């Protein structure tokens, strides 16, 4: 009887541990689906399936929030998760830039070059510290890139909407420069980045926090820390 009890305890304990491990991977699974959705969305965009492509890019933007939310909620921060998050962010940004060059304006070369600099500094950080994390200002940059993409597509049909596109273009470049500076600070181990815990806040409070954070970066840009 004792042997059966020991075997039962091993099975139950092992099952619980396995369940915990699977739950801990939820943020990574969401990030992987975001990477896949961006690849498919890019292909659909090139084939002029704009509606489906935009839906997938919207999923890419929304899922970026949820993988961070579950990582905080489940305390599931992993080195793999940081790598995947950084990869998905860069894939999102570069794919948006390439699509804008294809569909819009040579001016997009500027944010594309800045995105290349961001990726290069990120790479140097990984080489130096074997890990990296996405800066908060970089998240706002990515959201602006998405809005720039949407406004660009709308302006193809509605010409006067080009004004909105150029506003988002300028804001994107502004936040890209801040992102470069923040990663330079991270490279020198002087980043002021903090993990933001929005647990317990309702959706209105979260939106208000993110809006206030955006305004803060707009008024008080990131500076190189000496």
KEDOBA-964551 format. One record per residue (C-alpha): residue number from 1; residue in one letter; z, x, y. Coordinates in Angstrom, 2 decimals, always signed. Example, Ala and Ser with C-alpha at 12.3 -4.5 7.8 and 13.67 -1.06 7.14 Angstrom:
<rs>
{k=1; r=A; up=+7.80; east=+12.30; north=-4.50};
{k=2; r=S; up=+7.14; east=+13.67; north=-1.06};
</rs>
This chain:
<rs>
{k=1; r=X; up=+0.00; east=+0.00; north=+0.00};
{k=2; r=X; up=+0.85; east=+2.89; north=+2.30};
{k=3; r=X; up=-2.58; east=+4.42; north=+1.72};
{k=4; r=X; up=-4.31; east=+1.17; north=+2.72};
{k=5; r=X; up=-2.22; east=+1.01; north=+5.90};
{k=6; r=X; up=-3.14; east=+4.59; north=+6.80};
{k=7; r=X; up=-6.83; east=+3.87; north=+6.13};
{k=8; r=X; up=-6.62; east=+0.68; north=+8.20};
{k=9; r=X; up=-5.00; east=+2.55; north=+11.11};
{k=10; r=X; up=-7.71; east=+5.23; north=+10.98};
{k=11; r=X; up=-10.49; east=+2.62; north=+11.02};
{k=12; r=X; up=-8.91; east=+0.60; north=+13.84};
{k=13; r=X; up=-8.06; east=+3.67; north=+15.92};
{k=14; r=X; up=-11.52; east=+5.13; north=+15.36};
{k=15; r=X; up=-13.11; east=+1.82; north=+16.34};
{k=16; r=X; up=-11.08; east=+1.65; north=+19.55};
{k=17; r=X; up=-11.97; east=+5.24; north=+20.44};
{k=18; r=X; up=-15.65; east=+4.54; north=+19.80};
{k=19; r=X; up=-15.50; east=+1.41; north=+21.96};
{k=20; r=X; up=-13.89; east=+3.40; north=+24.78};
{k=21; r=X; up=-16.59; east=+6.08; north=+24.53};
{k=22; r=X; up=-19.35; east=+3.45; north=+24.70};
{k=23; r=X; up=-17.72; east=+1.73; north=+27.68};
{k=24; r=X; up=-17.43; east=+5.10; north=+29.45};
{k=25; r=X; up=-21.21; east=+5.51; north=+29.10};
{k=26; r=X; up=-22.02; east=+2.26; north=+30.96};
{k=27; r=X; up=-22.61; east=+4.05; north=+34.32};
{k=28; r=X; up=-24.94; east=+6.57; north=+32.63};
{k=29; r=X; up=-26.85; east=+3.80; north=+30.85};
{k=30; r=X; up=-27.38; east=+2.01; north=+34.18};
{k=31; r=X; up=-28.59; east=+5.26; north=+35.78};
{k=32; r=X; up=-31.04; east=+5.87; north=+32.92};
{k=33; r=X; up=-32.46; east=+2.34; north=+33.29};
{k=34; r=X; up=-32.88; east=+3.06; north=+37.01};
{k=35; r=X; up=-34.89; east=+6.21; north=+36.25};
{k=36; r=X; up=-37.10; east=+4.26; north=+33.82};
{k=37; r=X; up=-37.57; east=+1.40; north=+36.31};
{k=38; r=X; up=-38.65; east=+3.85; north=+39.04};
{k=39; r=X; up=-41.25; east=+5.48; north=+36.78};
{k=40; r=X; up=-42.67; east=+2.07; north=+35.80};
{k=41; r=X; up=-42.47; east=+0.86; north=+39.41};
{k=42; r=X; up=-44.42; east=+3.89; north=+40.62};
{k=43; r=X; up=-47.17; east=+3.25; north=+38.06};
{k=44; r=X; up=-47.35; east=-0.45; north=+38.98};
{k=45; r=X; up=-47.53; east=+0.44; north=+42.68};
{k=46; r=X; up=-50.48; east=+2.74; north=+42.04};
{k=47; r=X; up=-52.16; east=-0.14; north=+40.19};
{k=48; r=X; up=-51.50; east=-2.38; north=+43.25};
{k=49; r=X; up=-49.06; east=-4.61; north=+41.37};
{k=50; r=X; up=-46.95; east=-4.63; north=+44.51};
{k=51; r=X; up=-44.63; east=-7.55; north=+43.69};
{k=52; r=X; up=-43.54; east=-6.18; north=+40.30};
{k=53; r=X; up=-43.24; east=-2.67; north=+41.72};
{k=54; r=X; up=-41.04; east=-3.83; north=+44.61};
{k=55; r=X; up=-38.82; east=-5.78; north=+42.19};
{k=56; r=X; up=-38.29; east=-2.61; north=+40.16};
{k=57; r=X; up=-37.56; east=-0.58; north=+43.30};
{k=58; r=X; up=-35.08; east=-3.24; north=+44.40};
{k=59; r=X; up=-33.43; east=-2.87; north=+40.99};
{k=60; r=X; up=-33.38; east=+0.89; north=+41.58};
{k=61; r=X; up=-31.54; east=+0.41; north=+44.87};
{k=62; r=X; up=-29.09; east=-2.21; north=+43.55};
{k=63; r=X; up=-28.34; east=-0.37; north=+40.29};
{k=64; r=X; up=-27.44; east=+2.71; north=+42.32};
{k=65; r=X; up=-24.51; east=+0.70; north=+43.67};
{k=66; r=X; up=-23.46; east=-0.64; north=+40.28};
{k=67; r=X; up=-23.41; east=+2.67; north=+38.40};
{k=68; r=X; up=-21.09; east=+4.04; north=+41.07};
{k=69; r=X; up=-18.99; east=+0.87; north=+40.93};
{k=70; r=X; up=-18.54; east=+1.07; north=+37.15};
{k=71; r=X; up=-17.89; east=+4.81; north=+37.28};
{k=72; r=X; up=-15.01; east=+4.16; north=+39.68};
{k=73; r=X; up=-13.78; east=+1.05; north=+37.86};
{k=74; r=X; up=-13.81; east=+2.69; north=+34.41};
{k=75; r=X; up=-12.84; east=+6.15; north=+35.69};
{k=76; r=X; up=-15.97; east=+7.37; north=+33.92};
{k=77; r=X; up=-17.02; east=+10.33; north=+36.06};
{k=78; r=X; up=-18.88; east=+12.87; north=+33.92};
{k=79; r=X; up=-20.95; east=+15.98; north=+34.58};
{k=80; r=X; up=-23.91; east=+14.26; north=+32.89};
{k=81; r=X; up=-23.45; east=+11.27; north=+35.17};
{k=82; r=X; up=-23.57; east=+13.49; north=+38.25};
{k=83; r=X; up=-26.78; east=+15.13; north=+37.04};
{k=84; r=X; up=-28.42; east=+11.79; north=+36.20};
{k=85; r=X; up=-27.38; east=+10.28; north=+39.54};
{k=86; r=X; up=-28.82; east=+13.26; north=+41.44};
{k=87; r=X; up=-32.06; east=+13.12; north=+39.41};
{k=88; r=X; up=-32.49; east=+9.37; north=+39.96};
{k=89; r=X; up=-31.87; east=+9.73; north=+43.70};
{k=90; r=X; up=-34.47; east=+12.50; north=+44.00};
{k=91; r=X; up=-36.95; east=+10.56; north=+41.86};
{k=92; r=X; up=-36.43; east=+7.50; north=+44.05};
{k=93; r=X; up=-36.94; east=+9.44; north=+47.26};
{k=94; r=X; up=-39.97; east=+11.47; north=+46.13};
{k=95; r=X; up=-41.75; east=+8.48; north=+44.56};
{k=96; r=X; up=-41.26; east=+6.46; north=+47.76};
{k=97; r=X; up=-42.65; east=+9.32; north=+49.86};
{k=98; r=X; up=-45.71; east=+9.77; north=+47.65};
{k=99; r=X; up=-46.42; east=+6.03; north=+47.66};
{k=100; r=X; up=-46.15; east=+5.95; north=+51.44};
{k=101; r=X; up=-48.59; east=+8.85; north=+51.78};
{k=102; r=X; up=-51.03; east=+7.05; north=+49.49};
{k=103; r=X; up=-50.71; east=+3.74; north=+51.31};
{k=104; r=X; up=-49.76; east=+4.56; north=+54.84};
{k=105; r=X; up=-49.69; east=+7.60; north=+57.08};
{k=106; r=X; up=-49.92; east=+11.37; north=+57.20};
{k=107; r=X; up=-46.63; east=+11.26; north=+59.14};
{k=108; r=X; up=-44.89; east=+10.74; north=+55.81};
{k=109; r=X; up=-45.55; east=+14.43; north=+55.11};
{k=110; r=X; up=-42.55; east=+15.19; north=+57.37};
{k=111; r=X; up=-39.93; east=+13.27; north=+55.33};
{k=112; r=X; up=-41.62; east=+14.50; north=+52.14};
{k=113; r=X; up=-41.11; east=+18.12; north=+53.21};
{k=114; r=X; up=-37.51; east=+17.36; north=+54.19};
{k=115; r=X; up=-36.97; east=+15.77; north=+50.78};
{k=116; r=X; up=-38.27; east=+18.98; north=+49.23};
{k=117; r=X; up=-35.70; east=+20.99; north=+51.21};
{k=118; r=X; up=-32.93; east=+18.62; north=+50.05};
{k=119; r=X; up=-33.98; east=+19.13; north=+46.42};
{k=120; r=X; up=-34.13; east=+22.92; north=+46.86};
{k=121; r=X; up=-30.61; east=+23.10; north=+48.33};
{k=122; r=X; up=-29.42; east=+20.77; north=+45.55};
{k=123; r=X; up=-30.95; east=+23.12; north=+42.98};
{k=124; r=X; up=-29.16; east=+26.11; north=+44.54};
{k=125; r=X; up=-25.87; east=+24.19; north=+44.36};
{k=126; r=X; up=-26.39; east=+23.49; north=+40.65};
{k=127; r=X; up=-27.20; east=+27.16; north=+40.01};
{k=128; r=X; up=-24.07; east=+28.25; north=+41.87};
{k=129; r=X; up=-21.52; east=+25.67; north=+40.68};
{k=130; r=X; up=-23.19; east=+24.23; north=+37.54};
{k=131; r=X; up=-22.76; east=+20.75; north=+39.05};
{k=132; r=X; up=-23.45; east=+18.74; north=+42.18};
{k=133; r=X; up=-22.72; east=+15.33; north=+43.64};
{k=134; r=X; up=-24.67; east=+13.03; north=+45.92};
{k=135; r=X; up=-23.38; east=+13.05; north=+49.49};
{k=136; r=X; up=-22.51; east=+9.70; north=+51.11};
{k=137; r=X; up=-25.02; east=+10.22; north=+53.92};
{k=138; r=X; up=-27.65; east=+10.75; north=+51.21};
{k=139; r=X; up=-27.02; east=+7.25; north=+49.87};
{k=140; r=X; up=-27.76; east=+5.76; north=+53.30};
{k=141; r=X; up=-30.87; east=+7.96; north=+53.51};
{k=142; r=X; up=-32.11; east=+6.52; north=+50.22};
{k=143; r=X; up=-31.57; east=+2.95; north=+51.44};
{k=144; r=X; up=-33.55; east=+3.73; north=+54.58};
{k=145; r=X; up=-36.37; east=+5.13; north=+52.46};
{k=146; r=X; up=-36.48; east=+1.87; north=+50.53};
{k=147; r=X; up=-36.61; east=-0.17; north=+53.77};
{k=148; r=X; up=-39.33; east=+2.16; north=+55.03};
{k=149; r=X; up=-41.36; east=+1.47; north=+51.88};
{k=150; r=X; up=-40.98; east=-2.32; north=+52.18};
{k=151; r=X; up=-41.82; east=-2.35; north=+55.90};
{k=152; r=X; up=-44.87; east=-0.18; north=+55.20};
{k=153; r=X; up=-46.20; east=-2.64; north=+52.62};
{k=154; r=X; up=-45.59; east=-5.60; north=+54.95};
{k=155; r=X; up=-47.31; east=-3.84; north=+57.86};
{k=156; r=X; up=-50.50; east=-3.55; north=+55.79};
{k=157; r=X; up=-50.77; east=-7.35; north=+55.99};
{k=158; r=X; up=-48.95; east=-7.87; north=+59.32};
{k=159; r=X; up=-50.08; east=-5.16; north=+61.74};
{k=160; r=X; up=-47.36; east=-5.59; north=+64.38};
{k=161; r=X; up=-44.78; east=-4.90; north=+61.66};
{k=162; r=X; up=-45.81; east=-1.25; north=+62.02};
{k=163; r=X; up=-43.18; east=-0.98; north=+64.77};
{k=164; r=X; up=-40.46; east=-1.74; north=+62.20};
{k=165; r=X; up=-41.98; east=+0.83; north=+59.83};
{k=166; r=X; up=-41.87; east=+3.58; north=+62.48};
{k=167; r=X; up=-38.25; east=+2.73; north=+63.33};
{k=168; r=X; up=-37.28; east=+3.19; north=+59.68};
{k=169; r=X; up=-39.40; east=+6.37; north=+59.54};
{k=170; r=X; up=-37.47; east=+7.90; north=+62.45};
{k=171; r=X; up=-34.10; east=+6.81; north=+61.00};
{k=172; r=X; up=-35.05; east=+8.24; north=+57.60};
{k=173; r=X; up=-35.92; east=+11.64; north=+59.09};
{k=174; r=X; up=-32.67; east=+11.60; north=+61.08};
{k=175; r=X; up=-30.61; east=+10.91; north=+57.95};
{k=176; r=X; up=-32.60; east=+13.42; north=+55.90};
{k=177; r=X; up=-31.64; east=+16.17; north=+58.35};
{k=178; r=X; up=-27.99; east=+15.12; north=+58.04};
{k=179; r=X; up=-28.31; east=+15.14; north=+54.25};
{k=180; r=X; up=-29.69; east=+18.70; north=+54.32};
{k=181; r=X; up=-26.74; east=+19.80; north=+56.45};
{k=182; r=X; up=-24.22; east=+18.05; north=+54.18};
{k=183; r=X; up=-25.67; east=+19.81; north=+51.12};
{k=184; r=X; up=-25.57; east=+23.16; north=+52.91};
{k=185; r=X; up=-21.86; east=+22.48; north=+53.48};
{k=186; r=X; up=-21.52; east=+21.61; north=+49.79};
{k=187; r=X; up=-23.27; east=+24.87; north=+48.85};
{k=188; r=X; up=-20.68; east=+26.81; north=+50.86};
{k=189; r=X; up=-17.90; east=+24.71; north=+49.28};
{k=190; r=X; up=-17.05; east=+23.17; north=+52.66};
{k=191; r=X; up=-18.12; east=+19.61; north=+51.99};
{k=192; r=X; up=-15.90; east=+16.90; north=+53.43};
{k=193; r=X; up=-17.22; east=+14.44; north=+50.85};
{k=194; r=X; up=-14.62; east=+12.04; north=+49.46};
{k=195; r=X; up=-14.87; east=+9.59; north=+46.55};
{k=196; r=X; up=-14.95; east=+6.15; north=+48.13};
{k=197; r=X; up=-12.88; east=+3.59; north=+46.24};
{k=198; r=X; up=-14.01; east=+0.04; north=+47.03};
{k=199; r=X; up=-12.09; east=-1.44; north=+44.11};
{k=200; r=X; up=-10.31; east=-4.65; north=+45.06};
{k=201; r=X; up=-12.59; east=-5.35; north=+48.03};
{k=202; r=X; up=-14.82; east=-8.43; north=+48.06};
{k=203; r=X; up=-18.55; east=-8.27; north=+48.73};
{k=204; r=X; up=-18.14; east=-9.02; north=+52.46};
{k=205; r=X; up=-15.61; east=-6.21; north=+52.85};
{k=206; r=X; up=-17.88; east=-3.80; north=+50.98};
{k=207; r=X; up=-20.90; east=-4.67; north=+53.14};
{k=208; r=X; up=-18.77; east=-4.30; north=+56.26};
{k=209; r=X; up=-17.53; east=-0.89; north=+55.09};
{k=210; r=X; up=-21.04; east=+0.37; north=+54.30};
{k=211; r=X; up=-22.37; east=-0.92; north=+57.63};
{k=212; r=X; up=-19.55; east=+0.79; north=+59.54};
{k=213; r=X; up=-20.18; east=+3.99; north=+57.58};
{k=214; r=X; up=-23.88; east=+3.81; north=+58.47};
{k=215; r=X; up=-23.06; east=+3.35; north=+62.17};
{k=216; r=X; up=-20.63; east=+6.28; north=+61.97};
{k=217; r=X; up=-23.35; east=+8.62; north=+60.66};
{k=218; r=X; up=-25.73; east=+7.22; north=+63.26};
{k=219; r=X; up=-23.38; east=+8.08; north=+66.13};
{k=220; r=X; up=-21.60; east=+11.11; north=+64.66};
{k=221; r=X; up=-24.16; east=+13.13; north=+62.68};
{k=222; r=X; up=-23.06; east=+15.60; north=+60.00};
{k=223; r=X; up=-22.67; east=+19.14; north=+61.32};
{k=224; r=X; up=-22.59; east=+22.53; north=+59.61};
{k=225; r=X; up=-18.98; east=+23.51; north=+58.91};
{k=226; r=X; up=-18.30; east=+27.15; north=+59.68};
</rs>
